[in-house]
């Protein structure tokens, strides 16, 4: 299984952009890059996913490197409610849908 | 926005007792999952379920565990004879498909405490 590597923790100031990195150097051509987050005392929440091109939605943007060996989740203006653990997860076309969670990046947001 | 709901939010059970955790997935979703998270540890996949059958299960999902979709709306996880190490948060999730580009939607979990 292709693995992802994320920093254990990051800090941000409120209302500033946050760039959360993820390395996935063994990604294969059909693997999607998903981001989920888990707020305190809640279940994981889908954030965004992509394959090759950069993606935007109402929550965040996903920037994917040209060689696909890394990606960055971008929160354009961090709020206190964005404090969570962010997981970068690869999904494989034949894996049957299961998500394999790592330790993720714990993001803290300072007012 | 439709959401996955789980009941109860907290379940306390004596070791050796049976417990059933309940989930109502999003109504047009066809694929259902259970995950667990032991306090301070990673979220772990337990089982996936489609068309009234288990699609895949992890090593954790042994003979003590079973899943069922009894009535077309609920999705349940049963632990037959609970052990202390079953204490964890249990999350249910659902998705429209299992294609690798389909997001999963999670409930807020049931905290299971085994005494």
Boltz contact constraints between the chains, C-beta under 6 A:
constraints:
  - contact:
      token1: [A, 32]
      token2: [B, 100]
      max_distance: 6.0
  - contact:
      token1: [A, 32]
      token2: [B, 101]
      max_distance: 6.0
  - contact:
      token1: [A, 42]
      token2: [B, 108]
      max_distance: 6.0
  - contact:
      token1: [A, 43]
      token2: [B, 91]
      max_distance: 6.0
  - contact:
      token1: [A, 43]
      token2: [B, 106]
      max_distance: 6.0
  - contact:
      token1: [A, 43]
      token2: [B, 107]
      max_distance: 6.0
  - contact:
      token1: [A, 43]
      token2: [B, 108]
      max_distance: 6.0
  - contact:
      token1: [A, 43]
      token2: [B, 109]
      max_distance: 6.0
  - contact:
      token1: [A, 44]
      token2: [B, 106]
      max_distance: 6.0
  - contact:
      token1: [A, 46]
      token2: [B, 103]
      max_distance: 6.0
  - contact:
      token1: [A, 91]
      token2: [B, 100]
      max_distance: 6.0
  - contact:
      token1: [A, 92]
      token2: [B, 100]
      max_distance: 6.0
  - contact:
      token1: [A, 93]
      token2: [B, 100]
      max_distance: 6.0
  - contact:
      token1: [A, 96]
      token2: [B, 48]
      max_distance: 6.0
  - contact:
      token1: [A, 96]
      token2: [B, 55]
      max_distance: 6.0
  - contact:
      token1: [A, 96]
      token2: [B, 56]
      max_distance: 6.0
  - contact:
      token1: [A, 96]
      token2: [B, 98]
      max_distance: 6.0
  - contact:
      token1: [A, 97]
      token2: [B, 31]
      max_distance: 6.0
  - contact:
      token1: [A, 97]
      token2: [B, 48]
      max_distance: 6.0
  - contact:
      token1: [A, 97]
      token2: [B, 98]
      max_distance: 6.0
  - contact:
      token1: [A, 98]
      token2: [B, 45]
      max_distance: 6.0
  - contact:
      token1: [A, 98]
      token2: [B, 48]
      max_distance: 6.0
  - contact:
      token1: [A, 101]
      token2: [B, 42]
      max_distance: 6.0
  - contact:
      token1: [A, 101]
      token2: [B, 43]
      max_distance: 6.0
